[in-house]
Amino acid sequence: MEQDPTNPRKTTAPNPYPPLAPDKPWLAPLAGFSDLPFRMLCREYGAAAACTEMVSAKGLVYQGSGSWDLVRSIPRVPEDRPLIVQIFGAELSFIQEAVRRLLDWGAAYFDLNAGCPVKKVVKTGAGAGLLQDSGRLAAILQSMVSLAGEGRVGVKLRSGWSAAEFVSGNAAIRLDGMGLGWICLHPRSALQGLSGSADWGLLEKLKERIQTPLLASGDLYSARDGINCLQRTAADGVMYARGALANPALFQDHLRLLQEGGEAELDRATDLARRLQIAHRHVALCRRYADTRKNLLKMRTILPKYLKGFPDASAARSRMVRASSWEEIESTLEGLAPATLWEKSSDRHRRT
């Protein structure tokens, strides 16, 4: 809920629909990665909306600390809005109760995961397992809409259980018109996992068959990929996942491409300087919002992704993964400062 400026003690309901348009790119729900610091980082570079990591409905109902840790920031960090809480589960009663509790906690938007292909999720009937029971999927979503309101609930789908079927096309038609704010399609089958290629042609087909706004996902590794997907499929917006992990600034590139056209490529010096800025900023946000040993260890695996293309990157990565304090991490990043960086690069060219 948002504060009413005319009455600080009164709250007003948020817009029933989150921002969804070609120039409003979203950050996907990324298990283990899209925590508060990373969401804030992506927002600073232009993400119009962000999703939480996948949260267990049962975990929320049973007061599991791990599940509630994923949403604990909702009432405390108003800058992290609009925020979409992605729920997974297969039992209607648990999902209903989880949504009720999240609404009381201050959540405004919800997404149902009907696409996760991980075995431990699917074997419970949740995630992509819901594609095998379209009636259950529709009942769960209808209930979520009734609780949260029209426009505030969406669903993320896979194209089907196997590559030979397009179950999501039929399922989405059944869901169309029930008041969903969006349908997100990752056009791979559940059995594909992340192998093979995303079939953007299925996004195009689905867009022609539904009125509900369509978010495109799958193989969006760069801003150019996102723009190409929008142009080919006529989707209403895009949701970046793995591309954002490698480069949180791709949201900035996405907006620049839309506004200026042409290529989003930066010259090497500018690209490396921006990567270093991203790394420093991500550390600062972790220290502000998640200054724990657990997050320090996680950052040792995330930060090396930003160092691609740096001279002596392998040595910096080696120091990074052994760091035992934020100070060690920041010291390693300082060693990659532009002046030192270009001195090393120039020396290397002179030697060759």
Secondary structure, DSSP 8 states (H G I E B T S, - for coil): -EEETTEEEEEE---SS---STT--EE---TTT-SHHHHHHHHHTT-SEEE---EEHHHHHTT-HHHHHTTTTTTT-TTS-SEEEEEE-S-HHHHHHHHHHHHHHT--EEEEEE----HHHHTTT-GGGGGG-HHHHHHHHHHHHHHH-TTSEEEEEEEESSTT--HHHHHHHHHTTS--SEEEEEEEETTTTT-S---HHHHHHHHHH--S-EEE-SS--SHHHHHHHHHHH--SEEEESHHHHH-TTHHHHHHHHHHH-S-----HHHHHHHHHHHHHHHHHHHHHH--SHHHHHHHHHHGGGGGTT-TTHHHHHHHHHH--SHHHHHHHHHTT-HHHHHHHHHHHHHH-
